[in-house]
Every structure is written in structure tokens, then in C-alpha cells.
Amino acid sequence: MSKITKWGILGCGKIANKFAEGLEVLPVAILEAVASKTEGKAENFGKIFGVKNTYNNYEELVNNPAVDVIYVATTHNFHYKNALLCLNHGKPVLCEKPITLNAKQAEQLINTARNNNLFLMEAMWTRFIPCIVKLNEFLDEGLLGEIQHVTANFGIKKELDPKVRSFNPDLGGGALLDLGIYPISFARMIYKQPPSKIKSSAYIGKTNVDEKSCYLFEYENGQTAMLSSSHRLIMPHDASIFGTKGYLEIPHFYHPTKMILKLEGRPKKTIKIPFKSTGYNYEAMEVMQCLNTGKLESKIMPLDETLEIMKTMDILRSQWHLKYPGE
Amino acid sequence: MSKITKWGILGCGKIANKFAEGLEVLPVAILEAVASKTEGKAENFGKIFGVKNTYNNYEELVNNPAVDVIYVATTHNFHYKNALLCLNHGKPVLCEKPITLNAKQAEQLINTARNNNLFLMEAMWTRFIPCIVKLNEFLDEGLLGEIQHVTANFGIKKELDPKVRSFNPDLGGGALLDLGIYPISFARMIYKQPPSKIKSSAYIGKTNVDEKSCYLFEYENGQTAMLSSSHRLIMPHDASIFGTKGYLEIPHFYHPTKMILKLEGRPKKTIKIPFKSTGYNYEAMEVMQCLNTGKLESKIMPLDETLEIMKTMDILRSQWHLKYPGE
């Protein structure tokens, strides 16, 4: 793959920095242009990463003919609007997760991409991390036998502040969309199907968003997943997969560097699989490979699956009577 | 506490052996008599542990005036009948867990004990293990702040065999009563209240018992617990407690020797608290202390709590339409 891909980044926050750092280790990638609506932010970002085109608006970015693909790195309350702008200007899009606030928006984005023959992918970077690629190989080979149960938790403690996006319903706040997307997408990846029954519990805090939530998913054949996310609790970000032959523990499952394997009758074994740079480089590689081979979506993070995951999150929020303004 | 307590053990299976081994390290305990209906089993047991009175029936045991208290060590399908026999012959009882098959039986046992002014306790040995005693001290001191979430899993893989008690509904089979009692009793201990909402999923296997089940408990104030048990999956027997100030991980939570503490802004810290002998000695000590001070139940494993836990398990089974013969 020698073709150079010229990237644009829309939004210059924390995750955009990590992504740009990831691009630096990819010889086939050039960061062509960046845009932020915050005055001076794109310019500063450009200085750090040596980007020649820096814009204080998104229109110039999507109208730059040199840009091959745009990474939408804004917060999820803006994804729909921002990704739509890119698609409507003929740009392929890698969109931060969750792809939108709800399934309706996701469906509209997906339809727009498909109608315009444009690539679109949700930036679920976890799936492209080498350790997770290996995990999927293990499972496909039947290492754990038939998978029966999955657990995954994601908790980061933030100080409760109604002005902060995480706690602000007007900005799509709540732990489900911010963090719950990881365990939910992880379980979806393992079982290769959406849950057939969803049971849940959420603690809706003073600012009217989910500060903590737990989900019990049931699948066909009695398979289960117990998942949780919280903005108010420190939790180890660990996942476990239990099969008929043993189990795998995956510390920091959203960007793991090792797995602990326990097979029946054998001692525990640690399998180390480090990743390079920030880890965002692997999803970028997938995007470039798809673009270079004319694929409009990724087989590893397909759009129908992205839509299904959004539907699952819609169901969870409906169980908690949690709606965002305008829904 | 210098008074000698003379113990009887009803049932001479695996757990009776562990308990007898535990008694050996207690100078104030004498194993006075043991009984098993299996010909020769009590005699063999007596040889191993130096017990002078060995019976091939339970009647001689409960009629032996030298016996101060009886440990009912049969499987739970026999607990109600066996414990009732002891109580009706004026013997205080330490009864293996779960105390009975259901809340109705538990209530009858408890009423019998109370009406006869006899001591009765469910043998939830976990609560008396030094590491768990320390855990409760930590929580009472507010080490973790307000507890918000608890997880606990208990899985042991057994080969599916309809003749084996674990898979036989006629013998009270299923993972809930065998193993689920541990995570459920653990969560009850932590929250000091029963769940206000119970959501669950169970895989009922070919032999019509729960081979795997998951429970999502909700408590007042949005507290939660995610618990599971399985007879068909190898699982680490770990529990975690998440509070507003940090979390504690407890490997082998049903008889732990260490806790891993993670407080906000501090590195993880392992706290080692070993236990002596088989660990069953601690619950035996509690029983003897209660008997010597005229207490008819333990404050650490009170009868109302035992009954509540049985009610919780009844609710779970009713959600799965799992009834035992005669219920």
C-alpha cells in the first residue's frame, strides 16, 4: 500500500491530538488540514503536528480538494451535523464514537454515505488494536469453546459539574454514550449479534443524565453479557470472556496490551501483544486500506453493526426515560 | 472463652471433613459425635478425626445428651428435614448454606428455632473469614466512601451428568443454590439490605436446572450489584466493591486471603490477611461464642437476613419458572 492518503481532522480536542500522533507513524498518511471553530486552536494544533492548512471553520476543510478523508473528532453531540457536512461535500468520513446521539441520526448518516457512494466508519479504534485482532483470531479458532458469558466495565470518575459536557443533557451527556459504547460494542463484536433481551439499571443524577448504568444482555442460546459504565466511579477497565473451555481476561479492554488466558486444567498464561504509538494509527490504517481498495465500509466495523449498537443504546435510554433535547 | 463445646456433625461428606479439620485448631471445641446414613461412612470419618461416637443414623446423634450443637453438613435438599430433626430434639444448629431450598422452609426452621429458644445459624463461613471481617471494618469506616456498585461471580465447571445432584432438580440442583448463594449473600452483607429490584437471566439446561445465571440487583439510591454463578463455566471467584472514593477487589471472595485496594489518586495496594486451617473454624467460633453468651442467633449472619436471602433466591427462580418437586 504505497498510495499516500491525505487526512483532514475536524475538531482539535484531546482525541484529535492522539489521532494525529498516531498518523505520524504511518508513512502512507499525511495530515493535510485541520479545523477548529475555537479561534487559534487549529493553528496551534497545526504547529504541533506540522499541518500546513489550518482553518477556524469547517467549511474550508470540507471544501479543500486535496483532503481525501476526514476524521470527525468532535464530541458526539456534534457528530451528526459534522459528519453530514463532510459527506455532503463528497468527503469519506471516519467518525468518532458513538457515531451519533441515536439510531435515527446514525441511519440518516449511513444512508447519506451509501447514497453518495462514500466511505463511512465509526472510529471504534479498539477493534483494530493488535491484541483485539488476536483475540478475535483466538475466538474464531475456538480457543475458548463456545462463548457463554462476557463482562466488561468502564468507569472514570469525574467531578460532578453541570457545565461539563459529560453531565449536561443538552450536550449529549451521560456515561452510556461516553463510555458504555465500549463494553456494548465489545460484546457485539464477541457475539456477532445484537442482544435479544436487554435488562438494565441506571442512576440518573441531578443533572438528568446517567451517571452510572449496568446492562444485562441476553443472546440466543442463553448467552449473556454483564456490562457497566460510570462517570462517577473509578473502575478497572477490564473485560472477561467465558467459554466452555476456559476464559480470557483483558485488562484495559478498550486498548489492551495483554490477555490472561485460563484454560481448563492449565495454569493461567499471560499473552502480551503491545501496540505502536497511540493506537489510533490502526483504525487509520483500516480506513486507508478500505479507501485504496474501493470499499465503502469496513468489514471489522460495518455500518449495520454501528446502527445496531445505536439501537441498543436507544433501548437502554428508553428504559431509563432519558431523552436528549430535540429527540 | 474456656467452656468446652461438644459438636456433633450430621452428614460426613466433603464439607464435613473441612469443618472437622477446622474444629481441630480450636481448643474449646470437641467433635463429640458424627452421623451418616451411608453404612461405614461415619465410622471412617470418626477414625480420621478421632471421634468416639459414630452413628449410621441421625436419631442417635440428636438423642446424644452430650452433644451441645449440631452442624448440619448434608446437601441443601436435606437441610430442612435434618435441621428440623435437630431442633425438635432440642439441639442448637449450624446449618450449611443455603439453609433450605426456599423461603417457606427457611421460615419454618427459623420459627421452630425461635419457638424452642434454640440457636440457629446458616453456615455462611465467608462472613467470619478474617479478610472479610476486615473488609467490613473498612467499609464501616468509609474507606471507599459510599458504595455504589458490587460485582461477584462464582463459576465451577462440572461435567453435565443428570445423575449428579448439581444437575438434578429432584435433589435441589442448579448453580443458584449451590454457588449463587455466595455472591447473593455477599451483596446482602455489603449493602445491609435486600435488593429493591431484581432482574436476571438464566440458562436452564437439559436437566431443567439453572446451569448459568446472572442477576442485576438494584437497591435504594441507585446502588447496584451484578452477580453470576455457573456450574458449566470456569470463572475466577472474584468480587469487587466500587465506592465514591475507590474500589476493592477481592479474589476468591468466598474465602479470601487478600484484598486489592485502589483509592482515587493512589496506586493499587494489596492487603494480605491469611486465615488459619480450613477457614470453617471461624464460623464454629462464632457459634460457640453465641452459645456461651446465651445468644440465639448471630449478629453477623442473622436469621432475618438468611430468610431475606432465601426470598431473593425464590424471586430469581420464579423469574426462571424453576420449581423443585413438591414446591
Interface residues (C-beta under 8 A of the other chain):
Chain A: Q148 H149 T151 N153 G155 K157 K197 K199 S200 S201 A202 Y203 I204 K212 C214 L216 E218 G222 T224 M226 S228 S230 R232 L233 I234 M235 P236 S240 F242 G243 T244 G246 Y247 E249 K262 E264
Chain B: Q148 H149 T151 N153 G155 K157 K197 K199 S200 S201 A202 Y203 I204 K212 C214 L216 E218 G222 T224 M226 S228 S230 R232 L233 I234 M235 P236 S240 F242 G243 T244 G246 Y247 E249 K262 E264
